[in-house]
Amino acid sequence: MPLWETADWPLPLWLTLATLLGLVIGSFLNVVIYRLPLMLRREWGEEHLPELTLSWPGSHCPSCQAPVRWWQNLPLISWLLLRGRCASCATPISRLYPLVELTAALLSLLLAWRYGMNLQTLALMGFAWTLLALAVIDTQTRLLPDRLTLPLLWTGLTWHWLFSSEALFNQAFLGAIIGYLSLWSLYWLFKLLTGREGMGYGDFKLLAALGAWLGAPALLPVILLSSVSGLLVALVLKLRAEWQGQALPFGPHLVIAALLLLVGGRELTSLAFLDDWLLITNWAFILP
């Protein structure tokens, strides 16, 4: 069966399974979001941090260290049953956990609905889940870990090399190169003009990964949408007196733009008056 051909499953069943899968993956993403920055900081020399991996030790309360039982670790359900508190010490559990699980489930549902039941949809789900983890980590820590951005880049290129046409792989290859070099050039131009750093190298790698998955023609819509998103957030923070000109993480806005493009496809680019651009550049990654 071609990668883009939809299997003959009842649509409600497929959407339900995709949503449940998103909830389960969202629970794992919470582990990645919490532990990966701690693992990196320990590797960078902060020896006071505990040694841990993504799988060890088992899930436990950060406050009282009580182990989390299986029934306390069910995606979304456990947080609701426990009323957002640890079962042992009643310490509040961050609302970020159910929010990540819900977001992963919603992304899975939307992609399953838009692209149907096929291997391409599962690949795009993995792409979206990784972007979600990167967005939250960057928001919390100003980090875009190479352990996520680089595999995302190479899996995108590998996917199109193995399963796409030569023309689409060429767009992906160019997307990775142009994505990295475009922000790299802006970084050095801004630094030469102001003497300050406007973004980190993680942003370059993230945009390269987006180019590898979505293709070079998609980079212009991604940059425009992410810039609008960043300006809106800065405006809101300014109005609330929470922003005084300090650098804000750009990674989450790149992620928002890519996910909007992934779900919105050509309809979204038409609303942004970019359909002619994608027609001229022969963008063919978003099939519907």
Steps between C-alpha positions, in 0.01 A plus 500: 500500500646843411602711795229755430221251423242482779419158647138389498428547871191669646594865548369524861711199601814644339451841660439341841813286477707797385376713790576227756846456349556875531406488869748219568778673307418826678565328832843394375567850368453630855787276607719631217410863574583466869803273491693583183603854610610360839704229325670762283576731793662212687712419194605866489645477849220569747594201715247580774223379271392136542604246241204394290392383156171506317422154639669504842403553775130424472239774514490667841388819668776765478395631842469193724668243269205262537475260205213558262278192473374384163148618569641843596679525167212465257506782244265783597270270702733468798552876522126550510444220756775636724363852454840620391682400819750234606325204663768481773581860598220699329754722324335661195584332169570746221217556254763475230483119518136460394540792257784322317298178490193679367705686238667179380157334478352794309789509255463127441127538444541786253772324301305174496194684373688699236735236360312175560627166627838437339872491572546862402257608771690306765824662385342846516370422849854421614614827345226694681562330836870585487420861415267518801776381734746750350255790539437431869868442579601823326227695681613371839878487461597693181649174370441318173694178569704348219370163618163598357575747218769296324307168494199697379711641216646165394175307526334758275769462235502122537122482471495692171805316370337160557134572432465820294582585141836639397344845454357499852827380650679782322256749657564344841877512453487865394261573785749370756785707355303821446327465837831489685684763296214753504486533879877463527540801270242703697677409823836634383350806335318592821812435708718715273250787513414487871773301669232276652375152423144497371449123502679174571645232277213271596266721296717442190482123545127506567426696182728263310294209634178675395644546153598133487144393578294765323731597214673823402185673365338470843773703671359836393153432648663360814717809550210738437258314729759463776587870481134595535463260793809643670383860453157419643651337809742789550211746469290315757793481742572868445140597573514292819832664596672159496747579223774760514676424174677182612555217253205263463530138381430475129476121480138479620392742227676294233319195635162676499555611140604153385205330671256754356641435155493125555132503600384797292683409181420690185184648649709682759748626243212630292376703798853637538511585125789258448331249270667652193839460669438132565367450148808661346735296718301178439448423868355148527571380854153564641290277278136583595 
